[in-house]
Amino acid sequence: MTSYAAGGRGGSDQQRGSGQGGRSGKTLYAHTKVTTTVNGSSTTTETGSLTSRDVNWTPPACWYEPAFSPKQLKGSLDALRKFNPFGLGNMVADVYDGYFKDGDPYKNYNLDKQGEGMFWAGVANPNREDEPEAQACDKPPFWVDNGETPDEPLALTPQVLAEYAYDELPVPGTEIEMKPAGATKVNLPTWIWLDKAKFKKISVTASLPGTGLSATTTAEPVSLHIDPGTGDAQTYPASGDCQINADGSIGEPYADGKANDSPPCGVTYLRSSGSDGAYALQATVTWKISWTSTTGEGGDLPDGTFGATQDVTVQEIQSVNR
């Protein structure tokens, strides 16, 4: 895959890194400069984050990206000396001087190469910075000439941008419509549907400013899975997987005269919820995920899911003996 050093396409110094960062132990890190924008909107204000259906895959917890120009790196170490409680600032800065100033492996912070490249540094995914995997990007900043691809598996690439955008997708909440609503009867079909206005394609574009590099990740709803919350129930379809309709809706709203019909998406409870009060019906939407980028690269990412639980009270049908 292709990676780009910031400013590698002739950007100005202002486009070549913020120079903002910090230190953890003896590791310099940077705050990510990647920005995201949402394309498309939901009619609901309640949104959530996707969970990958591939249990062995998650968006990246950290990566390396262009972080410091030579002047910014020197300025960061100068600032560290000024913030010097108990002499620690000088001590740590002296260690870094041996690495960046005294010729092993860099000389004088590469100031003679100002504008020709960047020091790349580790950054944590803001959504995953508390995860242990976020500590994997613990190398000291390393130099990359403009337009070069760093020899580093965790370096920022279009796919890393796309995977980060996956983490930022604001999918709408999954509160289903039901008829009967809230409470139903044993052996009475309950119709379930989702409004087509809420479940549309939504995408997020992640960009690295000043490089022209961006990736857009798109989520498209494809199905709704119904878990009635008990084995004493029959789902429609039998699999519990309600496919999306051609108009973008899922299921079909109940209409008068259909009381004896089987719903295209729904559930029939075979036993009352009794003293337990309610069954916890779980409704989960599956989203198909794909991505494109300004480099022409693209593809699919693991399907994502987002669901919600709703309580359903099931009552016995009462009969009157005369």
N, C-alpha and C positions, 0 to 999 in steps of 0.2 A: 504494500500500500504506500501511498504518497504522504509525506509529511512536509510541512513548510515552516521555516523559521520566520518569525514575525518581521515584517518589513522586507521580506525577500522579493517583493515585486515593486520595490522602489518607494515604499512608504516613507513618511517623514519620521523624525525622531519621536514625535508624540505618538506614533503608531507602533513604536517598538518596545512595548512593555511598560507596565506601570511602575516597576521597581518596588511594588509593595509586597511585603512578605514578613517573615519572622523566623524564629529559630526554635527547634525542639531538640534539646541536648546539643549535639554538635552538627545537626542537620539544618541547613537553610531550606526553607520552603517558601512558596509563593501562594498568593491568593489567585484563584483562577480568573482569567480575563474573558473566558468564554461567556457569551451572552445568549439568551434565548428569547424567542418571540413565538407567541401562539397564533396559529393560522386557523381561522374558523372559531366558532364560539358555541357554547351550549346555552340552552334556554333555562337551565337550572343553575343556581348559585352553589349547589352542593356538588363537589367534585372529589375525586380520589386518585390514588396512584395505582398503576397496574402491578400485578404480580405475575411473573413469568410462569408459563405452564411447564417450561423446562426447569426442573428443580436443580439442575446442574449449572444453570446460567443466571447471572445477575449483571446489571450494568456495572461498569468499572468503578471501583472504589477510589482509585487514584490514577494519575497519569503524569507525564512530563510535558510541559509546554514552554514556549518562549517567555522568559520572566524578567531578565535583567540585561540591560545594555552594560558595557564595561563601566560607564560612569555611574549607573544606578547600583551596580554591585559594590563598587568602591564606596558609594554614599551609604549603602546599607551597613557596611562594616564600620564606617566612620560614626554612624549613628549608634551602633552597638557599643563603641568605646565611650560615647557620651552617656549612655545609659549603663552605668557601671557599678551596680550594687555589689559590695564586698569584693571588688576587683574582678568579678566574673566576666564583665564585658570586655575588658582588655585581654583577659586570658583566652576567651573564645576567639576574639578577633585576631590574636597572635597566631592561633592555630590556623585560621583561615588565610592569614597572610602567607604562611608557609605554602599554602596550596595555590593561592591566586596571585600572589605578588612576587614571591622569591624564586619563581622559575620551576616549580615542581607541582603540577605540570605546566602552569601558566606563569607568565611574567608580567608584572605590573598591571594586573587585572585585564590584560588585552586592550589597554587603552589605545594602543596604536591601531587597533582594528575597529574602533568606534564606527558604527554605521555599516560594518561589513558582516555582522552576524549578531547572535544573541547567546547569552547563557540560559540554557533550559533548566528548569527546576521542577521538583515534584509538587503537585497540587492535589488536594483531596476533593473528591466529589462532595459538594456541599450537602447532598442528601445522605451521604454515607460516611461522613468524617469521623463518626464514633465507632465505626466497625474496625476490627483488627486489620483487615485487608488494606485499609487506608494508609497504614504505616509501611506498605511495601515499597513505596516510591521514596526511598531513603538515601539515594545517591546524592552527593554534593552537586551543585550546579555544574553543567558541562557545556562546553562551547560548541555551537553549530553555525557554520557559515550560512549566509542567506541562500535560500533555495536548495540547501542540502537536506538529505534525509538522515536523521540520526540513527545510528546502529543501536537501537534500544527498543525492545519489544513493547514497553509501556509508553512509548512516545505518542503524542497526540496525532491521530490520523482522522480521515473522514469517518471511518467506522466508529472510532471512539466518540467523536462528536455525535454521531447518530445514536449510539448507545446511551450517552448522557441525556440526549433529548428524550429517549424512551422513559427515563426516570422523571422527566418534567411534564409528561402528557397529562393534562387535567381531564380525565374522563368523567362523564356525568354519573351521578349517583344512580343506584339500581333499585329505586322504589317502584315496584310494579303496581299496576292497576288490577283489581280483582272484583269479581262479581259472583257471589255475594262478597261484600267487603267486611273485613274484620272478624266476622263470625259466619260459620256455615253449618250445614247439617250433614250427618252421616249419610253416605251414598248419594249425595247431591253434587253434581259436577260444579266445580269452581272454575270460572273462566279467568284466564290471566293474559295480560297484554302489556306492551310498552309503547308509548307514544313515539311516532316516527320523528316528531319535532325535536326530541331530546337526543336521539341516537343517530348521529351523523358522523361522517369522517371528521377527524380532528388531527392537526399536525403541529409539531413544534420544530422550529429551525434553530439549531445551535451554530453560532458563528464565532470565529476568532478574529476580533477587530484588526484591521490594518493588513490583512493577508488575502482577502477575497475567498477565504476558505470557510465553507459552511456545509452542513448536512441537515436535511429535513426528514424527520421521522413521522410517519402517518399511521394512525390507528383507525381501523374500519370495523364497526360491529358486525359480527357474523352469526351469532346465536345466543340464546338464553338457556341456561340449564336450571331446571327446577329440582330442588331437593325438598320434599315435603316435610322433612323433620321427623318422620316415623316410617317404619316398614309397613304399617297398616294403611297403605294408600296406593292408589293407581294414578300414574301420571300420563298425560297426553302431550306428545307421543309417549310410548312406553319407555323410551330411553330417557325421557325428561329433557331432551334437547329440542327446543323450539327454534326453528330456523327463521332467519330474517326474511321478510316479505319483499317483493319487488319495489314497493314504495318506501322501504326503510323501516317500517313498523315491525313489531314482533307480536305474534298471536292475533287475536281478533276480539274487539270489544263485544261484550254480551249485548244481545238485542232481544226485545220481547218476542215470545214465540219460540225461543230456542231452549227452553227449560229441559227438554228431553234429548237434546242433541249433545254429542260429544264435542267438547271444545278442541280447536286445533292446537291450543296450548293451555294446559290447565292441570287440575288434580281433583281426584275424588277421594275423600277420606273414608275409610271403612270402619273406623272406630272413633268414638268421641274422645276428646282430650281430657275429659273427666276432671279429677281433682288436681291434675297438673296445671290446669288453667288454659294452656295454649300449646300448640306445636310451633316450633321455630322453623318456619319455611325459609329456605335459603335460595335466593335468586342471584345467579351469577352470569354476567355477560362476558362472552369471549370476544376479544378484539384481535384481528389480523394486523400484523405490524410489518411495514416495509419502509425502506429509506432510499433517498437519492442524495447526491452531493454535487457541488460545483466542479468536482474533478471528473465527473461522469461515472464514478463508482456508485454502487447501490446494491440492493438485494432485500432479503427478508430477515427479520429478527424473530425470536420466539414469540408465539402468540401470548397475549396477556389476558388476565382475567381481573374483574372487579365485581364484587358482590355485596349484598346486604341481606340482613335477616329481618323478617317480619313475623310477628306473632299471629297465629290463626287459631281462634277458638272453634272447636268442633262440638256440636251438640247433638244429642239423640233427637230424632223426630218424635215429638209427643203426639200420642193418639188419645182420643176421648172415647170411652166405652159408654154406650147408651143402653 
